[in-house]
Amino acid sequence: MGGQAVGVWNQELRFPIYKLLHGGIYWDAGNVFATAGEFRLSDLRHSVGAGLRFVLPFGALRFDWAEALNAQINDETTRWHFSFGY
């Protein structure tokens, strides 16, 4: 729906596996609020995930999987994601 305030936090641990193949595990938290006055840490949505990164000279190809920790009704609880870059 959107809002006037957003909070986003994430942490990622990257590690080499073999040559150009690297791994990563991460935690994300965040949410959008109608106004800044409605921001509450208790309303943050959390997820954790893991993925593989192929580190190439022009950037990294990422294949990630994530799981929602505090999903709400009608939320997707797992997701695969492909991206380019960090």
C-alpha positions in Angstrom: 0.0 0.0 0.0 2.9 2.4 0.6 3.6 4.9 3.3 5.8 7.9 4.3 8.2 6.0 6.5 10.3 2.9 6.0 12.8 1.0 8.1 15.2 -1.6 6.7 18.0 -3.5 8.4 20.1 -6.4 7.0 23.2 -8.4 7.7 25.0 -10.7 5.4 28.0 -13.1 5.9 29.8 -14.0 2.7 32.4 -16.7 2.4 34.4 -18.5 -0.4 33.5 -22.0 -1.3 35.6 -22.9 -4.4 37.3 -20.5 -6.8 34.6 -18.2 -8.3 31.8 -19.8 -6.2 31.0 -18.0 -2.9 28.2 -18.5 -0.4 26.2 -16.2 1.8 23.8 -16.3 4.7 21.7 -13.3 5.7 19.0 -11.8 7.9 16.7 -9.0 6.8 14.1 -6.9 8.7 11.9 -4.0 7.7 8.5 -2.6 7.0 6.7 0.4 5.6 4.6 2.7 7.9 1.9 5.2 6.9 3.7 7.9 9.0 7.0 8.1 10.9 5.0 8.4 14.1 3.6 4.9 13.5 7.0 3.3 13.3 7.4 0.4 15.9 10.2 -2.1 16.1 7.7 -4.7 17.1 6.1 -4.3 13.6 9.2 -5.2 11.7 9.0 -8.3 9.4 12.0 -10.7 9.6 13.4 -13.2 7.2 16.6 -15.3 6.9 18.2 -16.9 3.9 21.1 -18.4 2.1 22.5 -18.4 -1.4 25.3 -18.9 -3.8 27.3 -16.2 -5.6 29.3 -16.7 -8.8 31.8 -13.9 -8.6 32.7 -12.7 -12.1 34.9 -9.8 -13.2 31.8 -7.6 -14.0 29.8 -8.5 -10.8 28.3 -11.4 -8.9 25.4 -13.6 -10.1 23.3 -14.4 -7.0 20.9 -17.3 -6.4 19.2 -16.9 -3.0 16.5 -18.6 -1.0 14.7 -16.8 1.9 12.2 -17.9 4.6 9.9 -15.5 6.4 10.2 -15.8 10.2 7.1 -13.9 11.3 4.8 -14.2 8.2 1.3 -12.8 8.3 -1.8 -14.3 6.8 -1.6 -14.5 3.0 2.2 -13.8 3.0 4.6 -15.9 0.9 6.7 -17.7 3.4 9.6 -18.9 1.1 11.0 -17.3 -2.0 13.8 -18.0 -4.6 15.5 -15.0 -6.0 18.0 -14.4 -8.8 20.0 -11.1 -9.0 23.1 -9.5 -10.4 25.5 -7.5 -8.1 25.8 -7.1 -4.4 
